[in-house]
Amino acid sequence: MAGSTRAKRAAAGEDVTDQPEHLDLRSEDIAGDKVQELLHLFPEVGTEGGRVDFDRLKVALGEAVDVGKERYGMNWPGKAECFRTIQLPSLGTLLPCPVESVNFDTTQNMIIEGDNLEVLKLLQKSYLGKVKMIYIDPPYNTGNDFIYPDNYAESLQTYLEYTGQVDAEGKKFSTNTEADGRFHSKWMNMMYPRLYLARNLLREDGIIFVSISDKEVSALRFLMNEVFGEENFGAQFVWKSRQFPDSRATTGVSTDHEYILLYARSDGGVLRGVERDESKGLWPNV
């Protein structure tokens, strides 16, 4: 790859040395890219240094701007920090593991092991707008399946410490219990940046499926409405997850189902579906 690039530069008359080509290992500048898109659409709102004048933007958009102090939406403690986490570049690097791989040189499949937030950031450059379908099975926030760090921005370090790859040096990890005053907020602070970055990877006709239970299904709907747009909601599938009564149920009700939410990247996302086989119907013959 580097040799090919060097040959092209030489053919173009550029000064080429024998020094190895230095590649930019930083992840995509998400905030900077959004600003450039905005300035491309509205060049009149640009200021010195490539910044955006929001007063000019309001004028350019006219009545399309909502200037009211009260508006429909969802807020929670830590939401502003989510955007700082999204914009924080990753300096991680994906390393191939031929020894642990099968048919490394010929396979068209790939498994990436790492903190999912860091990996999503690293994939922004190579797979931005190229993924057709995403399925995620996040923690359901039941109180023992969600272990959170004190600082979500240190996600790579968190992963290394939690998996025992480096010395934790006393860093505190906690399970999210309902006794915590920010029980739902901590879960949403974890989910929002990941959903935001996942959306960037989808093609215009791409779709995403997310598994969830009763515990956070309402919060997840609000999050995905904000990230993907309520108009891109596809369906809330119900699937039977239990065959026998749950002896651990404390409310007297044994819930035997969970959900899968479907959202599209845009109105270009279409499910072809599978024709119903009447011979396998659930209703008894009468």
C-alpha positions, 0 to 999 in steps of 0.5 A: 500500500505504501509503495503504491502511494509513493509511486503515485507521488513520484509520478506526480513529480513530488519529492519522494524519499526512502523514509516510511510514510507516516500515517495518521492514526487518529480516529475521525474528527467527528465534530470537525466533519459535522462543522464542514458539512454545515459550512458546505450547506451554509457557507454564509455562516462561516467565520474566521478559523472555520467556525460557525456563527449561529446567529447567521445560521438562525437567519439562514434557516428562518422559521425552521429554527425552534427558539423556544425555551421549552421544547419536547425532548429528553434530558438526563444528568451527563448528556452534555458529557456524552457529546464530549465523549463522542468528540474525543479522538481515539489514539488506539490501534487495531492490531491483526492476530494471524496466529489466532485467525482462521484463513487470515489471508483469504477470509472476508470476515473479521472479529474485533476484540476491544472496548466497543466505544474505542472500536466504533471510533476507529471504524469511522474512517474506514467504514463511515456510511458503508455498513448495511446492518448492525445488531447490538445486544447491550447490557439490559441494566438489570443491576448486575450486568452493567459495570460502569467506570467513573469516567466514560472518556477513558473507555480503552483504559477501562477495558484494559483494566477490567479485562485484567490486561493492566494494573487497575491501581485501585480504580473503582468499578461499580455495578449499577443498582436501582438504589443509585439516584442516577440508575437510568442516567448512567446507562444512557450515558453509556449507550448514547455515544455508541448509538451515535457512532453506530449510526455514522457507520450505516449506509443510507439504506442501512438498519440497526437492531437493538435487543432490550428488556422491559427495564430500559425499553422506554429509555432506549426508544427515546435515545434512538428517536433522538439519534436516528429520528422518530420517523426512522423507527421501524418496529418494536419486535416482541420475542419469547425469551422464556419457556418456563415461569421465572422463579426469581420474579418478585412482582408475582408476574413472570415475564417471558418476553424481551424486545428488539427495536428496529431503526433505519438510517433513513427512509431508504432502509427497507426489510424484504421480509419472509413470506409466512408459511401457513403450514407452521402456524401457531393456531390449532386446527379446528 
